[in-house]
Amino acid sequence: MAQSVVIVGAGIIGAATALQLAKAGHKVRVISAGQPKATRAAFGWVNASFFIDDDHHHLRAAGIAAWHRLATAVPVSVTWPGCLCWDVDVEDTHAKLRAFDYPVEILTKAQIAAREPSLKTVPAQALFLPTEGAAHSPDLSGQLLRAAQDLGVQLISNVQVNGIAMQGARAVGVETVEGLIMADQVIVAAGTGTSALAQTVGAQVPLVSRPAYIMRTSQQPPLLRHILATPEGEIRQEPSGQLLMPAVLGHQGDRSDVLTQTPVAAADDAMMRLRRLIAGLEDVQWSETLRAERPVPADDLPIVGALAEGLYVAVLHSGITLGPIVAELIAADITGSLSNAEAAMLAPYSPHRFVCA
Ligand SMILES: Cc1cc2nc3c(=O)[nH]c(=O)nc-3n(C[C@H](O)[C@H](O)[C@H](O)COP(=O)(O)OP(=O)(O)OC[C@H]3O[C@@H](n4cnc5c(N)ncnc54)[C@H](O)[C@@H]3O)c2cc1C
């Protein structure tokens, strides 16, 4: 049965979920306090080669497939250049990914040099991950919301939600600074704002502080063909020509809860590493550094599921990889059409794991 749904948050998670719920015939409103900061700042690597456990790998691999389904219906800024990765134990990671049947091969030095002629220092070997993609993340929320609005979704921007309206144990809407907005179903997809909203109904959605900088250059001539995951950092070049990299090494597994450098020092260091790795950047300076808090759950795994009757939550890192699959699963769950296989995909990420811990 069609429901009225209010989604708090217009980042990739809220926007992708709005689109899937509208497709399923629900009446959806998205309320956002401001810019989707994490989505705007993301490096945009869509991958399943980084993972925490087997279930997490399978969800991420399903995320890649969901991106392809999404891209057939909506014009989205995603390309599929594949990744060259040598910031891991190449043999060990190759064996693990092969065991999952994930597309991966080991390239020799000569093969790497042929694929990336601008590399100054070519490693002895690297993983080639041909199915991995790159999203221009600042575009994503807008592209998904426009498609959702074409299906009738209503967007309410620059309005802060202060709490969840409850009738007994059931959520019936959201309290905004401008008054109450009623709904059959509330979905909190508010990134780092999610914990505070859950707390207003006494629910635990524990997130840790994971601030990050991402550095971009101005537009450069074509230099890189793949996403690179290297000991000097993760790097890619966008179709516009801009090169970008997170300022910290190995940013997906980064566990620092504070930034130890100023934005200028962090971007200068990142630029130095970029110049060390890639020819042709000797006179190039960084042109933008963006700071953002990554929405990272306390155990690093996504938190997706019902918190109470009429109240759902979705907060996760790697939201660029996982947004489209998580949105499909949430829409199926709320519509009551979740298959057994889909329920098994969601099961490890229930918010109730923190209540029971
Ligand atoms: C530097 C960096 C690099 C990253 N790189 C990658 C990567 O390479 N690959 C990958 O898969 N993931 C990556 N991520 C993670 C990814 O960006 C996030 O997981 C994802 O963007 C989270 O999306 P979101 O919609 O939950 O949050 P956001 O994009 O932050 O959106 C949150 C929304 O909620 C709204 N909101 C918050 N509180 C309230 C409130 N009280 N009332 C109303 N609205 C509210 C905000 O206004 C906003 O619209 C990266 C993140 C960062 C910061």
The ligand as an SDF file (V2000), in Angstrom:
LIG
                    3D

 53 58  0  0  0  0  0  0  0  0999 V2000
   36.5500   12.8930    2.1570 C   0  0  0  0  0  0  0  0  0  0  0  0
   35.5640   11.7900    1.9110 C   0  0  0  0  0  0  0  0  0  0  0  0
   35.8660   10.8140    0.9620 C   0  0  0  0  0  0  0  0  0  0  0  0
   34.9370    9.7680    0.7250 C   0  0  0  0  0  0  0  0  0  0  0  0
   35.2180    8.8740   -0.2670 N   0  0  0  0  0  0  0  0  0  0  0  0
   34.3410    7.8860   -0.5640 C   0  0  0  0  0  0  0  0  0  0  0  0
   34.6000    6.9880   -1.6360 C   0  0  0  0  0  0  0  0  0  0  0  0
   35.6070    7.1000   -2.3430 O   0  0  0  0  0  0  0  0  0  0  0  0
   33.6990    6.0040   -1.8830 N   0  0  0  0  0  0  0  0  0  0  0  0
   32.5540    5.8630   -1.1410 C   0  0  0  0  0  0  0  0  0  0  0  0
   31.7740    4.9360   -1.4040 O   0  0  0  0  0  0  0  0  0  0  0  0
   32.2780    6.7100   -0.1200 N   0  0  0  0  0  0  0  0  0  0  0  0
   33.1440    7.7230    0.1910 C   0  0  0  0  0  0  0  0  0  0  0  0
   32.8830    8.5900    1.2070 N   0  0  0  0  0  0  0  0  0  0  0  0
   31.6960    8.3620    2.0550 C   0  0  0  0  0  0  0  0  0  0  0  0
   30.4410    8.9560    1.4440 C   0  0  0  0  0  0  0  0  0  0  0  0
   30.6990   10.2410    0.9900 O   0  0  0  0  0  0  0  0  0  0  0  0
   29.3250    8.9670    2.4980 C   0  0  0  0  0  0  0  0  0  0  0  0
   29.1300    7.6660    3.0300 O   0  0  0  0  0  0  0  0  0  0  0  0
   28.0100    9.4480    1.8970 C   0  0  0  0  0  0  0  0  0  0  0  0
   28.1810   10.6340    1.1410 O   0  0  0  0  0  0  0  0  0  0  0  0
   26.9950    9.6800    3.0050 C   0  0  0  0  0  0  0  0  0  0  0  0
   25.8410   10.2480    2.4210 O   0  0  0  0  0  0  0  0  0  0  0  0
   24.6640   10.7660    3.3220 P   0  0  0  0  0  0  0  0  0  0  0  0
   23.5410   11.0420    2.4100 O   0  0  0  0  0  0  0  0  0  0  0  0
   24.4450    9.8030    4.4380 O   0  0  0  0  0  0  0  0  0  0  0  0
   25.2340   12.0910    4.0600 O   0  0  0  0  0  0  0  0  0  0  0  0
   25.4230   13.6060    3.5430 P   0  0  0  0  0  0  0  0  0  0  0  0
   25.8780   13.6430    2.1480 O   0  0  0  0  0  0  0  0  0  0  0  0
   26.2900   14.2900    4.5540 O   0  0  0  0  0  0  0  0  0  0  0  0
   23.9720   14.2230    3.5950 O   0  0  0  0  0  0  0  0  0  0  0  0
   23.3140   14.4100    4.8400 C   0  0  0  0  0  0  0  0  0  0  0  0
   22.0490   15.1960    4.6020 C   0  0  0  0  0  0  0  0  0  0  0  0
   21.3230   15.2490    5.8220 O   0  0  0  0  0  0  0  0  0  0  0  0
   20.9250   16.6000    6.0670 C   0  0  0  0  0  0  0  0  0  0  0  0
   20.7330   16.7600    7.5240 N   0  0  0  0  0  0  0  0  0  0  0  0
   21.5640   16.4360    8.5400 C   0  0  0  0  0  0  0  0  0  0  0  0
   20.9920   16.7070    9.7270 N   0  0  0  0  0  0  0  0  0  0  0  0
   19.7640   17.2200    9.4530 C   0  0  0  0  0  0  0  0  0  0  0  0
   18.6860   17.7120   10.2560 C   0  0  0  0  0  0  0  0  0  0  0  0
   18.7310   17.6850   11.5750 N   0  0  0  0  0  0  0  0  0  0  0  0
   17.5810   18.2130    9.6140 N   0  0  0  0  0  0  0  0  0  0  0  0
   17.5060   18.2150    8.2530 C   0  0  0  0  0  0  0  0  0  0  0  0
   18.4840   17.7530    7.4620 N   0  0  0  0  0  0  0  0  0  0  0  0
   19.5960   17.2720    8.0460 C   0  0  0  0  0  0  0  0  0  0  0  0
   22.0450   17.4370    5.4650 C   0  0  0  0  0  0  0  0  0  0  0  0
   21.6250   18.7600    5.2580 O   0  0  0  0  0  0  0  0  0  0  0  0
   22.2670   16.6520    4.1740 C   0  0  0  0  0  0  0  0  0  0  0  0
   21.3030   17.0030    3.2150 O   0  0  0  0  0  0  0  0  0  0  0  0
   33.7380    9.6730    1.4620 C   0  0  0  0  0  0  0  0  0  0  0  0
   33.4360   10.6630    2.4040 C   0  0  0  0  0  0  0  0  0  0  0  0
   34.3320   11.7230    2.6080 C   0  0  0  0  0  0  0  0  0  0  0  0
   33.9500   12.7990    3.5760 C   0  0  0  0  0  0  0  0  0  0  0  0
  1  2  1  0
  2  3  1  0
  2 52  2  0
  3  4  2  0
  4  5  1  0
  4 50  1  0
  5  6  2  0
  6  7  1  0
  6 13  1  0
  7  8  2  0
  7  9  1  0
  9 10  1  0
 10 11  2  0
 10 12  1  0
 12 13  2  0
 13 14  1  0
 14 15  1  0
 14 50  1  0
 15 16  1  0
 16 17  1  0
 16 18  1  0
 18 19  1  0
 18 20  1  0
 20 21  1  0
 20 22  1  0
 22 23  1  0
 23 24  1  0
 24 25  2  0
 24 26  1  0
 24 27  1  0
 27 28  1  0
 28 29  2  0
 28 30  1  0
 28 31  1  0
 31 32  1  0
 32 33  1  0
 33 34  1  0
 33 48  1  0
 34 35  1  0
 35 36  1  0
 35 46  1  0
 36 37  1  0
 36 45  1  0
 37 38  2  0
 38 39  1  0
 39 40  1  0
 39 45  2  0
 40 41  1  0
 40 42  2  0
 42 43  1  0
 43 44  2  0
 44 45  1  0
 46 47  1  0
 46 48  1  0
 48 49  1  0
 50 51  2  0
 51 52  1  0
 52 53  1  0
M  END
$$$$
